[in-house]
Amino acid sequence: MINARIFSSKNAVRMCVCCRKRLLQWELFRLKISDKGIGLFDGNGRSFYLCKECASNEKMPLSLYKLKGAPKDKNIIKEQIEEIRIQWQKLD
């Protein structure tokens, strides 16, 4: 597994796709959509950012559901985001 922290800058500001808050890049989850679903960004392809508040919010799947290539089942999105939160906690 690639360390997701190597793709972040200490001073860069990015926007959460759900709540549109602007936060420092290292405070956000950097994710991407692949054939397998939603996962941590590995350095290839397009990515998007999700804040920690939105990752635990119940309405979050509605925002991610609209992204191109995202799974169309809200339960799958919730499960994948929960797995990402667990992986992210291990990186800290």
PDB file of N, CA, C and O in Angstrom, chain B, residues numbered from 101:
ATOM      1  N   MET B 101       0.844  -1.190   0.000  1.00  0.00           N
ATOM      2  CA  MET B 101       0.000   0.000   0.000  1.00  0.00           C
ATOM      3  C   MET B 101       0.879   1.240   0.000  1.00  0.00           C
ATOM      4  O   MET B 101       1.857   1.308   0.744  1.00  0.00           O
ATOM      5  N   ILE B 102       0.546   2.197  -0.810  1.00  0.00           N
ATOM      6  CA  ILE B 102       1.300   3.442  -0.915  1.00  0.00           C
ATOM      7  C   ILE B 102       0.862   4.380   0.192  1.00  0.00           C
ATOM      8  O   ILE B 102      -0.327   4.483   0.494  1.00  0.00           O
ATOM      9  N   ASN B 103       1.820   5.063   0.796  1.00  0.00           N
ATOM     10  CA  ASN B 103       1.503   6.024   1.834  1.00  0.00           C
ATOM     11  C   ASN B 103       0.830   7.241   1.208  1.00  0.00           C
ATOM     12  O   ASN B 103       1.437   7.941   0.397  1.00  0.00           O
ATOM     13  N   ALA B 104      -0.411   7.488   1.581  1.00  0.00           N
ATOM     14  CA  ALA B 104      -1.190   8.585   0.992  1.00  0.00           C
ATOM     15  C   ALA B 104      -0.643   9.944   1.381  1.00  0.00           C
ATOM     16  O   ALA B 104      -0.936  10.938   0.716  1.00  0.00           O
ATOM     17  N   ARG B 105       0.135  10.010   2.431  1.00  0.00           N
ATOM     18  CA  ARG B 105       0.663  11.286   2.896  1.00  0.00           C
ATOM     19  C   ARG B 105       1.708  11.871   1.944  1.00  0.00           C
ATOM     20  O   ARG B 105       1.932  13.081   1.960  1.00  0.00           O
ATOM     21  N   ILE B 106       2.355  11.040   1.114  1.00  0.00           N
ATOM     22  CA  ILE B 106       3.387  11.571   0.227  1.00  0.00           C
ATOM     23  C   ILE B 106       2.801  12.419  -0.891  1.00  0.00           C
ATOM     24  O   ILE B 106       3.532  13.138  -1.573  1.00  0.00           O
ATOM     25  N   PHE B 107       1.491  12.342  -1.084  1.00  0.00           N
ATOM     26  CA  PHE B 107       0.843  13.119  -2.127  1.00  0.00           C
ATOM     27  C   PHE B 107       0.211  14.399  -1.588  1.00  0.00           C
ATOM     28  O   PHE B 107      -0.663  14.976  -2.234  1.00  0.00           O
ATOM     29  N   SER B 108       0.643  14.847  -0.413  1.00  0.00           N
ATOM     30  CA  SER B 108       0.049  16.057   0.148  1.00  0.00           C
ATOM     31  C   SER B 108       1.107  17.115   0.394  1.00  0.00           C
ATOM     32  O   SER B 108       2.284  16.815   0.596  1.00  0.00           O
ATOM     33  N   SER B 109       0.660  18.352   0.371  1.00  0.00           N
ATOM     34  CA  SER B 109       1.509  19.496   0.620  1.00  0.00           C
ATOM     35  C   SER B 109       1.069  20.139   1.928  1.00  0.00           C
ATOM     36  O   SER B 109      -0.116  20.108   2.263  1.00  0.00           O
ATOM     37  N   LYS B 110       1.999  20.716   2.667  1.00  0.00           N
ATOM     38  CA  LYS B 110       1.652  21.289   3.971  1.00  0.00           C
ATOM     39  C   LYS B 110       0.880  22.590   3.868  1.00  0.00           C
ATOM     40  O   LYS B 110       0.120  22.921   4.778  1.00  0.00           O
ATOM     41  N   ASN B 111       1.052  23.338   2.787  1.00  0.00           N
ATOM     42  CA  ASN B 111       0.426  24.646   2.677  1.00  0.00           C
ATOM     43  C   ASN B 111      -0.680  24.736   1.629  1.00  0.00           C
ATOM     44  O   ASN B 111      -1.345  25.767   1.534  1.00  0.00           O
ATOM     45  N   ALA B 112      -0.888  23.699   0.853  1.00  0.00           N
ATOM     46  CA  ALA B 112      -1.891  23.738  -0.215  1.00  0.00           C
ATOM     47  C   ALA B 112      -3.303  23.661   0.367  1.00  0.00           C
ATOM     48  O   ALA B 112      -3.546  22.924   1.323  1.00  0.00           O
ATOM     49  N   VAL B 113      -4.224  24.419  -0.209  1.00  0.00           N
ATOM     50  CA  VAL B 113      -5.619  24.427   0.212  1.00  0.00           C
ATOM     51  C   VAL B 113      -6.436  23.707  -0.853  1.00  0.00           C
ATOM     52  O   VAL B 113      -6.300  23.984  -2.045  1.00  0.00           O
ATOM     53  N   ARG B 114      -7.282  22.784  -0.416  1.00  0.00           N
ATOM     54  CA  ARG B 114      -8.137  22.019  -1.320  1.00  0.00           C
ATOM     55  C   ARG B 114      -9.575  22.073  -0.814  1.00  0.00           C
ATOM     56  O   ARG B 114      -9.825  22.497   0.315  1.00  0.00           O
ATOM     57  N   MET B 115     -10.521  21.641  -1.652  1.00  0.00           N
ATOM     58  CA  MET B 115     -11.933  21.732  -1.310  1.00  0.00           C
ATOM     59  C   MET B 115     -12.562  20.343  -1.220  1.00  0.00           C
ATOM     60  O   MET B 115     -12.310  19.481  -2.061  1.00  0.00           O
ATOM     61  N   CYS B 116     -13.369  20.141  -0.207  1.00  0.00           N
ATOM     62  CA  CYS B 116     -14.122  18.899  -0.028  1.00  0.00           C
ATOM     63  C   CYS B 116     -15.238  18.848  -1.078  1.00  0.00           C
ATOM     64  O   CYS B 116     -15.930  19.844  -1.290  1.00  0.00           O
ATOM     65  N   VAL B 117     -15.418  17.700  -1.733  1.00  0.00           N
ATOM     66  CA  VAL B 117     -16.451  17.592  -2.772  1.00  0.00           C
ATOM     67  C   VAL B 117     -17.860  17.580  -2.192  1.00  0.00           C
ATOM     68  O   VAL B 117     -18.817  17.864  -2.912  1.00  0.00           O
ATOM     69  N   CYS B 118     -18.011  17.259  -0.915  1.00  0.00           N
ATOM     70  CA  CYS B 118     -19.349  17.207  -0.321  1.00  0.00           C
ATOM     71  C   CYS B 118     -19.801  18.545   0.248  1.00  0.00           C
ATOM     72  O   CYS B 118     -20.837  19.075  -0.155  1.00  0.00           O
ATOM     73  N   CYS B 119     -19.029  19.094   1.184  1.00  0.00           N
ATOM     74  CA  CYS B 119     -19.474  20.309   1.875  1.00  0.00           C
ATOM     75  C   CYS B 119     -18.877  21.581   1.278  1.00  0.00           C
ATOM     76  O   CYS B 119     -19.289  22.681   1.645  1.00  0.00           O
ATOM     77  N   ARG B 120     -17.923  21.453   0.373  1.00  0.00           N
ATOM     78  CA  ARG B 120     -17.269  22.587  -0.293  1.00  0.00           C
ATOM     79  C   ARG B 120     -16.434  23.458   0.651  1.00  0.00           C
ATOM     80  O   ARG B 120     -16.104  24.595   0.316  1.00  0.00           O
ATOM     81  N   LYS B 121     -16.091  22.926   1.831  1.00  0.00           N
ATOM     82  CA  LYS B 121     -15.190  23.654   2.725  1.00  0.00           C
ATOM     83  C   LYS B 121     -13.789  23.602   2.156  1.00  0.00           C
ATOM     84  O   LYS B 121     -13.386  22.614   1.541  1.00  0.00           O
ATOM     85  N   ARG B 122     -13.056  24.672   2.367  1.00  0.00           N
ATOM     86  CA  ARG B 122     -11.660  24.720   1.950  1.00  0.00           C
ATOM     87  C   ARG B 122     -10.795  24.481   3.167  1.00  0.00           C
ATOM     88  O   ARG B 122     -10.881  25.202   4.161  1.00  0.00           O
ATOM     89  N   LEU B 123      -9.951  23.450   3.076  1.00  0.00           N
ATOM     90  CA  LEU B 123      -9.074  23.054   4.165  1.00  0.00           C
ATOM     91  C   LEU B 123      -7.674  22.803   3.626  1.00  0.00           C
ATOM     92  O   LEU B 123      -7.469  22.688   2.418  1.00  0.00           O
ATOM     93  N   LEU B 124      -6.726  22.722   4.532  1.00  0.00           N
ATOM     94  CA  LEU B 124      -5.381  22.358   4.116  1.00  0.00           C
ATOM     95  C   LEU B 124      -5.404  20.936   3.577  1.00  0.00           C
ATOM     96  O   LEU B 124      -6.159  20.093   4.061  1.00  0.00           O
ATOM     97  N   GLN B 125      -4.585  20.678   2.585  1.00  0.00           N
ATOM     98  CA  GLN B 125      -4.618  19.394   1.884  1.00  0.00           C
ATOM     99  C   GLN B 125      -4.369  18.209   2.810  1.00  0.00           C
ATOM    100  O   GLN B 125      -4.983  17.157   2.635  1.00  0.00           O
ATOM    101  N   TRP B 126      -3.491  18.354   3.781  1.00  0.00           N
ATOM    102  CA  TRP B 126      -3.171  17.226   4.656  1.00  0.00           C
ATOM    103  C   TRP B 126      -4.299  16.896   5.635  1.00  0.00           C
ATOM    104  O   TRP B 126      -4.260  15.850   6.283  1.00  0.00           O
ATOM    105  N   GLU B 127      -5.306  17.770   5.754  1.00  0.00           N
ATOM    106  CA  GLU B 127      -6.443  17.521   6.632  1.00  0.00           C
ATOM    107  C   GLU B 127      -7.559  16.746   5.933  1.00  0.00           C
ATOM    108  O   GLU B 127      -8.535  16.365   6.580  1.00  0.00           O
ATOM    109  N   LEU B 128      -7.437  16.509   4.638  1.00  0.00           N
ATOM    110  CA  LEU B 128      -8.481  15.865   3.844  1.00  0.00           C
ATOM    111  C   LEU B 128      -8.058  14.465   3.398  1.00  0.00           C
ATOM    112  O   LEU B 128      -6.869  14.166   3.290  1.00  0.00           O
ATOM    113  N   PHE B 129      -9.054  13.616   3.143  1.00  0.00           N
ATOM    114  CA  PHE B 129      -8.810  12.330   2.505  1.00  0.00           C
ATOM    115  C   PHE B 129      -8.664  12.603   1.012  1.00  0.00           C
ATOM    116  O   PHE B 129      -9.509  13.282   0.428  1.00  0.00           O
ATOM    117  N   ARG B 130      -7.614  12.090   0.389  1.00  0.00           N
ATOM    118  CA  ARG B 130      -7.481  12.194  -1.062  1.00  0.00           C
ATOM    119  C   ARG B 130      -7.852  10.841  -1.644  1.00  0.00           C
ATOM    120  O   ARG B 130      -7.179   9.839  -1.403  1.00  0.00           O
ATOM    121  N   LEU B 131      -8.923  10.829  -2.405  1.00  0.00           N
ATOM    122  CA  LEU B 131      -9.493   9.587  -2.908  1.00  0.00           C
ATOM    123  C   LEU B 131      -9.558   9.591  -4.422  1.00  0.00           C
ATOM    124  O   LEU B 131      -9.395  10.626  -5.068  1.00  0.00           O
ATOM    125  N   LYS B 132      -9.799   8.412  -4.973  1.00  0.00           N
ATOM    126  CA  LYS B 132     -10.016   8.305  -6.413  1.00  0.00           C
ATOM    127  C   LYS B 132     -11.023   7.208  -6.678  1.00  0.00           C
ATOM    128  O   LYS B 132     -11.251   6.333  -5.843  1.00  0.00           O
ATOM    129  N   ILE B 133     -11.618   7.271  -7.849  1.00  0.00           N
ATOM    130  CA  ILE B 133     -12.575   6.252  -8.271  1.00  0.00           C
ATOM    131  C   ILE B 133     -11.881   5.372  -9.299  1.00  0.00           C
ATOM    132  O   ILE B 133     -11.337   5.858 -10.290  1.00  0.00           O
ATOM    133  N   SER B 134     -11.909   4.076  -9.047  1.00  0.00           N
ATOM    134  CA  SER B 134     -11.300   3.121  -9.973  1.00  0.00           C
ATOM    135  C   SER B 134     -12.344   2.070 -10.351  1.00  0.00           C
ATOM    136  O   SER B 134     -13.521   2.199 -10.016  1.00  0.00           O
ATOM    137  N   ASP B 135     -11.902   1.043 -11.044  1.00  0.00           N
ATOM    138  CA  ASP B 135     -12.812  -0.037 -11.434  1.00  0.00           C
ATOM    139  C   ASP B 135     -13.396  -0.742 -10.215  1.00  0.00           C
ATOM    140  O   ASP B 135     -14.531  -1.218 -10.248  1.00  0.00           O
ATOM    141  N   LYS B 136     -12.618  -0.807  -9.143  1.00  0.00           N
ATOM    142  CA  LYS B 136     -13.038  -1.503  -7.925  1.00  0.00           C
ATOM    143  C   LYS B 136     -13.931  -0.655  -7.038  1.00  0.00           C
ATOM    144  O   LYS B 136     -14.552  -1.173  -6.110  1.00  0.00           O
ATOM    145  N   GLY B 137     -14.005   0.633  -7.308  1.00  0.00           N
ATOM    146  CA  GLY B 137     -14.812   1.529  -6.487  1.00  0.00           C
ATOM    147  C   GLY B 137     -13.981   2.698  -5.989  1.00  0.00           C
ATOM    148  O   GLY B 137     -13.072   3.160  -6.679  1.00  0.00           O
ATOM    149  N   ILE B 138     -14.289   3.170  -4.807  1.00  0.00           N
ATOM    150  CA  ILE B 138     -13.605   4.315  -4.221  1.00  0.00           C
ATOM    151  C   ILE B 138     -12.460   3.814  -3.348  1.00  0.00           C
ATOM    152  O   ILE B 138     -12.631   2.887  -2.556  1.00  0.00           O
ATOM    153  N   GLY B 139     -11.293   4.435  -3.499  1.00  0.00           N
ATOM    154  CA  GLY B 139     -10.127   4.037  -2.711  1.00  0.00           C
ATOM    155  C   GLY B 139      -9.181   5.202  -2.503  1.00  0.00           C
ATOM    156  O   GLY B 139      -9.378   6.284  -3.055  1.00  0.00           O
ATOM    157  N   LEU B 140      -8.154   4.971  -1.705  1.00  0.00           N
ATOM    158  CA  LEU B 140      -7.145   6.000  -1.487  1.00  0.00           C
ATOM    159  C   LEU B 140      -6.403   6.284  -2.786  1.00  0.00           C
ATOM    160  O   LEU B 140      -6.204   5.388  -3.607  1.00  0.00           O
ATOM    161  N   PHE B 141      -6.000   7.519  -2.964  1.00  0.00           N
ATOM    162  CA  PHE B 141      -5.273   7.931  -4.155  1.00  0.00           C
ATOM    163  C   PHE B 141      -3.900   7.279  -4.144  1.00  0.00           C
ATOM    164  O   PHE B 141      -3.203   7.316  -3.130  1.00  0.00           O
ATOM    165  N   ASP B 142      -3.505   6.678  -5.272  1.00  0.00           N
ATOM    166  CA  ASP B 142      -2.228   5.971  -5.358  1.00  0.00           C
ATOM    167  C   ASP B 142      -1.232   6.645  -6.289  1.00  0.00           C
ATOM    168  O   ASP B 142      -0.186   6.071  -6.594  1.00  0.00           O
ATOM    169  N   GLY B 143      -1.541   7.857  -6.745  1.00  0.00           N
ATOM    170  CA  GLY B 143      -0.616   8.582  -7.609  1.00  0.00           C
ATOM    171  C   GLY B 143      -0.980   8.540  -9.075  1.00  0.00           C
ATOM    172  O   GLY B 143      -0.364   9.241  -9.877  1.00  0.00           O
ATOM    173  N   ASN B 144      -1.956   7.746  -9.447  1.00  0.00           N
ATOM    174  CA  ASN B 144      -2.372   7.631 -10.850  1.00  0.00           C
ATOM    175  C   ASN B 144      -3.825   8.041 -10.998  1.00  0.00           C
ATOM    176  O   ASN B 144      -4.672   7.672 -10.184  1.00  0.00           O
ATOM    177  N   GLY B 145      -4.108   8.809 -12.043  1.00  0.00           N
ATOM    178  CA  GLY B 145      -5.482   9.178 -12.342  1.00  0.00           C
ATOM    179  C   GLY B 145      -5.935  10.436 -11.631  1.00  0.00           C
ATOM    180  O   GLY B 145      -5.146  11.133 -10.992  1.00  0.00           O
ATOM    181  N   ARG B 146      -7.215  10.709 -11.754  1.00  0.00           N
ATOM    182  CA  ARG B 146      -7.808  11.900 -11.141  1.00  0.00           C
ATOM    183  C   ARG B 146      -8.225  11.583  -9.711  1.00  0.00           C
ATOM    184  O   ARG B 146      -8.563  10.447  -9.380  1.00  0.00           O
ATOM    185  N   SER B 147      -8.194  12.602  -8.884  1.00  0.00           N
ATOM    186  CA  SER B 147      -8.550  12.399  -7.486  1.00  0.00           C
ATOM    187  C   SER B 147      -9.545  13.459  -7.036  1.00  0.00           C
ATOM    188  O   SER B 147      -9.804  14.428  -7.748  1.00  0.00           O
ATOM    189  N   PHE B 148     -10.094  13.261  -5.851  1.00  0.00           N
ATOM    190  CA  PHE B 148     -10.969  14.237  -5.219  1.00  0.00           C
ATOM    191  C   PHE B 148     -10.713  14.184  -3.718  1.00  0.00           C
ATOM    192  O   PHE B 148     -10.096  13.247  -3.212  1.00  0.00           O
ATOM    193  N   TYR B 149     -11.193  15.197  -3.023  1.00  0.00           N
ATOM    194  CA  TYR B 149     -10.938  15.319  -1.598  1.00  0.00           C
ATOM    195  C   TYR B 149     -12.236  15.235  -0.811  1.00  0.00           C
ATOM    196  O   TYR B 149     -13.291  15.683  -1.261  1.00  0.00           O
ATOM    197  N   LEU B 150     -12.129  14.648   0.381  1.00  0.00           N
ATOM    198  CA  LEU B 150     -13.265  14.487   1.273  1.00  0.00           C
ATOM    199  C   LEU B 150     -12.797  14.813   2.684  1.00  0.00           C
ATOM    200  O   LEU B 150     -11.807  14.251   3.153  1.00  0.00           O
ATOM    201  N   CYS B 151     -13.505  15.725   3.375  1.00  0.00           N
ATOM    202  CA  CYS B 151     -13.097  16.074   4.739  1.00  0.00           C
ATOM    203  C   CYS B 151     -13.537  14.972   5.705  1.00  0.00           C
ATOM    204  O   CYS B 151     -14.386  14.144   5.375  1.00  0.00           O
ATOM    205  N   LYS B 152     -12.961  14.978   6.876  1.00  0.00           N
ATOM    206  CA  LYS B 152     -13.248  13.938   7.870  1.00  0.00           C
ATOM    207  C   LYS B 152     -14.681  14.021   8.391  1.00  0.00           C
ATOM    208  O   LYS B 152     -15.280  13.003   8.736  1.00  0.00           O
ATOM    209  N   GLU B 153     -15.229  15.238   8.448  1.00  0.00           N
ATOM    210  CA  GLU B 153     -16.619  15.395   8.891  1.00  0.00           C
ATOM    211  C   GLU B 153     -17.576  14.752   7.892  1.00  0.00           C
ATOM    212  O   GLU B 153     -18.511  14.053   8.283  1.00  0.00           O
ATOM    213  N   CYS B 154     -17.346  14.981   6.634  1.00  0.00           N
ATOM    214  CA  CYS B 154     -18.226  14.427   5.592  1.00  0.00           C
ATOM    215  C   CYS B 154     -18.069  12.912   5.486  1.00  0.00           C
ATOM    216  O   CYS B 154     -19.022  12.213   5.139  1.00  0.00           O
ATOM    217  N   ALA B 155     -16.887  12.407   5.779  1.00  0.00           N
ATOM    218  CA  ALA B 155     -16.668  10.963   5.705  1.00  0.00           C
ATOM    219  C   ALA B 155     -17.516  10.224   6.738  1.00  0.00           C
ATOM    220  O   ALA B 155     -17.855   9.057   6.540  1.00  0.00           O
ATOM    221  N   SER B 156     -17.859  10.892   7.835  1.00  0.00           N
ATOM    222  CA  SER B 156     -18.689  10.256   8.855  1.00  0.00           C
ATOM    223  C   SER B 156     -20.151  10.720   8.789  1.00  0.00           C
ATOM    224  O   SER B 156     -20.963  10.312   9.619  1.00  0.00           O
ATOM    225  N   ASN B 157     -20.489  11.562   7.817  1.00  0.00           N
ATOM    226  CA  ASN B 157     -21.835  12.104   7.666  1.00  0.00           C
ATOM    227  C   ASN B 157     -22.723  11.113   6.913  1.00  0.00           C
ATOM    228  O   ASN B 157     -22.264  10.429   5.997  1.00  0.00           O
ATOM    229  N   GLU B 158     -23.982  11.042   7.302  1.00  0.00           N
ATOM    230  CA  GLU B 158     -24.930  10.135   6.649  1.00  0.00           C
ATOM    231  C   GLU B 158     -25.298  10.582   5.234  1.00  0.00           C
ATOM    232  O   GLU B 158     -25.650   9.739   4.409  1.00  0.00           O
ATOM    233  N   LYS B 159     -25.227  11.882   4.927  1.00  0.00           N
ATOM    234  CA  LYS B 159     -25.617  12.383   3.617  1.00  0.00           C
ATOM    235  C   LYS B 159     -24.477  12.336   2.607  1.00  0.00           C
ATOM    236  O   LYS B 159     -24.673  12.679   1.441  1.00  0.00           O
ATOM    237  N   MET B 160     -23.302  11.921   3.032  1.00  0.00           N
ATOM    238  CA  MET B 160     -22.129  11.891   2.165  1.00  0.00           C
ATOM    239  C   MET B 160     -22.329  11.043   0.906  1.00  0.00           C
ATOM    240  O   MET B 160     -21.911  11.482  -0.166  1.00  0.00           O
ATOM    241  N   PRO B 161     -22.939   9.862   0.968  1.00  0.00           N
ATOM    242  CA  PRO B 161     -23.085   9.072  -0.266  1.00  0.00           C
ATOM    243  C   PRO B 161     -23.842   9.789  -1.374  1.00  0.00           C
ATOM    244  O   PRO B 161     -23.610   9.516  -2.552  1.00  0.00           O
ATOM    245  N   LEU B 162     -24.740  10.699  -1.019  1.00  0.00           N
ATOM    246  CA  LEU B 162     -25.480  11.425  -2.052  1.00  0.00           C
ATOM    247  C   LEU B 162     -24.551  12.287  -2.897  1.00  0.00           C
ATOM    248  O   LEU B 162     -24.740  12.396  -4.109  1.00  0.00           O
ATOM    249  N   SER B 163     -23.553  12.899  -2.272  1.00  0.00           N
ATOM    250  CA  SER B 163     -22.611  13.734  -3.011  1.00  0.00           C
ATOM    251  C   SER B 163     -21.670  12.879  -3.859  1.00  0.00           C
ATOM    252  O   SER B 163     -21.387  13.222  -5.007  1.00  0.00           O
ATOM    253  N   LEU B 164     -21.189  11.778  -3.304  1.00  0.00           N
ATOM    254  CA  LEU B 164     -20.261  10.919  -4.044  1.00  0.00           C
ATOM    255  C   LEU B 164     -20.979  10.127  -5.137  1.00  0.00           C
ATOM    256  O   LEU B 164     -20.368   9.744  -6.135  1.00  0.00           O
ATOM    257  N   TYR B 165     -22.247   9.890  -4.948  1.00  0.00           N
ATOM    258  CA  TYR B 165     -23.061   9.170  -5.915  1.00  0.00           C
ATOM    259  C   TYR B 165     -23.071   9.886  -7.266  1.00  0.00           C
ATOM    260  O   TYR B 165     -23.193   9.249  -8.313  1.00  0.00           O
ATOM    261  N   LYS B 166     -22.941  11.213  -7.235  1.00  0.00           N
ATOM    262  CA  LYS B 166     -23.007  12.029  -8.445  1.00  0.00           C
ATOM    263  C   LYS B 166     -21.696  12.056  -9.223  1.00  0.00           C
ATOM    264  O   LYS B 166     -21.682  12.475 -10.380  1.00  0.00           O
ATOM    265  N   LEU B 167     -20.596  11.619  -8.616  1.00  0.00           N
ATOM    266  CA  LEU B 167     -19.303  11.654  -9.289  1.00  0.00           C
ATOM    267  C   LEU B 167     -19.249  10.633 -10.417  1.00  0.00           C
ATOM    268  O   LEU B 167     -19.821   9.547 -10.314  1.00  0.00           O
ATOM    269  N   LYS B 168     -18.570  10.985 -11.471  1.00  0.00           N
ATOM    270  CA  LYS B 168     -18.452  10.108 -12.633  1.00  0.00           C
ATOM    271  C   LYS B 168     -17.701   8.829 -12.256  1.00  0.00           C
ATOM    272  O   LYS B 168     -16.611   8.886 -11.686  1.00  0.00           O
ATOM    273  N   GLY B 169     -18.279   7.702 -12.572  1.00  0.00           N
ATOM    274  CA  GLY B 169     -17.638   6.416 -12.329  1.00  0.00           C
ATOM    275  C   GLY B 169     -17.845   5.866 -10.931  1.00  0.00           C
ATOM    276  O   GLY B 169     -17.381   4.765 -10.635  1.00  0.00           O
ATOM    277  N   ALA B 170     -18.525   6.597 -10.063  1.00  0.00           N
ATOM    278  CA  ALA B 170     -18.747   6.144  -8.685  1.00  0.00           C
ATOM    279  C   ALA B 170     -19.757   5.000  -8.672  1.00  0.00           C
ATOM    280  O   ALA B 170     -20.620   4.925  -9.547  1.00  0.00           O
ATOM    281  N   PRO B 171     -19.655   4.106  -7.682  1.00  0.00           N
ATOM    282  CA  PRO B 171     -20.667   3.048  -7.556  1.00  0.00           C
ATOM    283  C   PRO B 171     -22.050   3.665  -7.373  1.00  0.00           C
ATOM    284  O   PRO B 171     -22.190   4.703  -6.727  1.00  0.00           O
ATOM    285  N   LYS B 172     -23.045   3.041  -7.928  1.00  0.00           N
ATOM    286  CA  LYS B 172     -24.407   3.586  -7.875  1.00  0.00           C
ATOM    287  C   LYS B 172     -25.218   3.033  -6.710  1.00  0.00           C
ATOM    288  O   LYS B 172     -26.420   3.284  -6.621  1.00  0.00           O
ATOM    289  N   ASP B 173     -24.587   2.294  -5.828  1.00  0.00           N
ATOM    290  CA  ASP B 173     -25.239   1.772  -4.633  1.00  0.00           C
ATOM    291  C   ASP B 173     -24.703   2.521  -3.420  1.00  0.00           C
ATOM    292  O   ASP B 173     -23.502   2.487  -3.152  1.00  0.00           O
ATOM    293  N   LYS B 174     -25.577   3.196  -2.688  1.00  0.00           N
ATOM    294  CA  LYS B 174     -25.171   4.024  -1.555  1.00  0.00           C
ATOM    295  C   LYS B 174     -24.532   3.190  -0.443  1.00  0.00           C
ATOM    296  O   LYS B 174     -23.634   3.674   0.247  1.00  0.00           O
ATOM    297  N   ASN B 175     -24.976   1.952  -0.260  1.00  0.00           N
ATOM    298  CA  ASN B 175     -24.405   1.096   0.778  1.00  0.00           C
ATOM    299  C   ASN B 175     -22.956   0.737   0.452  1.00  0.00           C
ATOM    300  O   ASN B 175     -22.115   0.676   1.348  1.00  0.00           O
ATOM    301  N   ILE B 176     -22.668   0.503  -0.813  1.00  0.00           N
ATOM    302  CA  ILE B 176     -21.290   0.200  -1.225  1.00  0.00           C
ATOM    303  C   ILE B 176     -20.400   1.407  -0.972  1.00  0.00           C
ATOM    304  O   ILE B 176     -19.271   1.256  -0.507  1.00  0.00           O
ATOM    305  N   ILE B 177     -20.896   2.603  -1.272  1.00  0.00           N
ATOM    306  CA  ILE B 177     -20.118   3.819  -1.036  1.00  0.00           C
ATOM    307  C   ILE B 177     -19.818   3.964   0.450  1.00  0.00           C
ATOM    308  O   ILE B 177     -18.683   4.262   0.823  1.00  0.00           O
ATOM    309  N   LYS B 178     -20.823   3.758   1.308  1.00  0.00           N
ATOM    310  CA  LYS B 178     -20.616   3.862   2.758  1.00  0.00           C
ATOM    311  C   LYS B 178     -19.562   2.865   3.237  1.00  0.00           C
ATOM    312  O   LYS B 178     -18.685   3.221   4.025  1.00  0.00           O
ATOM    313  N   GLU B 179     -19.642   1.624   2.767  1.00  0.00           N
ATOM    314  CA  GLU B 179     -18.688   0.597   3.175  1.00  0.00           C
ATOM    315  C   GLU B 179     -17.267   0.955   2.751  1.00  0.00           C
ATOM    316  O   GLU B 179     -16.325   0.801   3.528  1.00  0.00           O
ATOM    317  N   GLN B 180     -17.118   1.430   1.524  1.00  0.00           N
ATOM    318  CA  GLN B 180     -15.788   1.776   1.023  1.00  0.00           C
ATOM    319  C   GLN B 180     -15.203   2.966   1.772  1.00  0.00           C
ATOM    320  O   GLN B 180     -14.008   2.969   2.065  1.00  0.00           O
ATOM    321  N   ILE B 181     -15.996   3.962   2.086  1.00  0.00           N
ATOM    322  CA  ILE B 181     -15.512   5.120   2.834  1.00  0.00           C
ATOM    323  C   ILE B 181     -15.131   4.703   4.251  1.00  0.00           C
ATOM    324  O   ILE B 181     -14.145   5.202   4.794  1.00  0.00           O
ATOM    325  N   GLU B 182     -15.884   3.808   4.851  1.00  0.00           N
ATOM    326  CA  GLU B 182     -15.542   3.329   6.197  1.00  0.00           C
ATOM    327  C   GLU B 182     -14.206   2.588   6.184  1.00  0.00           C
ATOM    328  O   GLU B 182     -13.398   2.757   7.098  1.00  0.00           O
ATOM    329  N   GLU B 183     -13.965   1.772   5.161  1.00  0.00           N
ATOM    330  CA  GLU B 183     -12.673   1.086   5.027  1.00  0.00           C
ATOM    331  C   GLU B 183     -11.535   2.099   4.883  1.00  0.00           C
ATOM    332  O   GLU B 183     -10.462   1.921   5.459  1.00  0.00           O
ATOM    333  N   ILE B 184     -11.775   3.150   4.120  1.00  0.00           N
ATOM    334  CA  ILE B 184     -10.761   4.186   3.917  1.00  0.00           C
ATOM    335  C   ILE B 184     -10.475   4.909   5.227  1.00  0.00           C
ATOM    336  O   ILE B 184      -9.318   5.209   5.523  1.00  0.00           O
ATOM    337  N   ARG B 185     -11.511   5.193   6.018  1.00  0.00           N
ATOM    338  CA  ARG B 185     -11.304   5.846   7.313  1.00  0.00           C
ATOM    339  C   ARG B 185     -10.432   4.981   8.218  1.00  0.00           C
ATOM    340  O   ARG B 185      -9.572   5.499   8.930  1.00  0.00           O
ATOM    341  N   ILE B 186     -10.648   3.678   8.194  1.00  0.00           N
ATOM    342  CA  ILE B 186      -9.850   2.764   9.009  1.00  0.00           C
ATOM    343  C   ILE B 186      -8.404   2.750   8.518  1.00  0.00           C
ATOM    344  O   ILE B 186      -7.482   2.794   9.333  1.00  0.00           O
ATOM    345  N   GLN B 187      -8.188   2.690   7.209  1.00  0.00           N
ATOM    346  CA  GLN B 187      -6.833   2.731   6.650  1.00  0.00           C
ATOM    347  C   GLN B 187      -6.139   4.033   7.006  1.00  0.00           C
ATOM    348  O   GLN B 187      -4.954   4.030   7.339  1.00  0.00           O
ATOM    349  N   TRP B 188      -6.860   5.147   6.942  1.00  0.00           N
ATOM    350  CA  TRP B 188      -6.293   6.464   7.218  1.00  0.00           C
ATOM    351  C   TRP B 188      -5.856   6.553   8.678  1.00  0.00           C
ATOM    352  O   TRP B 188      -4.815   7.138   8.978  1.00  0.00           O
ATOM    353  N   GLN B 189      -6.643   5.977   9.587  1.00  0.00           N
ATOM    354  CA  GLN B 189      -6.287   6.002  11.008  1.00  0.00           C
ATOM    355  C   GLN B 189      -5.011   5.207  11.251  1.00  0.00           C
ATOM    356  O   GLN B 189      -4.229   5.555  12.136  1.00  0.00           O
ATOM    357  N   LYS B 190      -4.791   4.157  10.490  1.00  0.00           N
ATOM    358  CA  LYS B 190      -3.558   3.369  10.631  1.00  0.00           C
ATOM    359  C   LYS B 190      -2.347   4.167  10.164  1.00  0.00           C
ATOM    360  O   LYS B 190      -1.245   3.975  10.680  1.00  0.00           O
ATOM    361  N   LEU B 191      -2.537   5.068   9.185  1.00  0.00           N
ATOM    362  CA  LEU B 191      -1.432   5.885   8.671  1.00  0.00           C
ATOM    363  C   LEU B 191      -1.014   6.963   9.669  1.00  0.00           C
ATOM    364  O   LEU B 191       0.142   7.387   9.676  1.00  0.00           O
ATOM    365  N   ASP B 192      -1.956   7.410  10.516  1.00  0.00           N
ATOM    366  CA  ASP B 192      -1.638   8.460  11.495  1.00  0.00           C
ATOM    367  C   ASP B 192      -0.830   7.905  12.587  1.00  0.00           C
ATOM    368  O   ASP B 192      -0.460   8.630  13.511  1.00  0.00           O
TER     369      ASP B 192
END
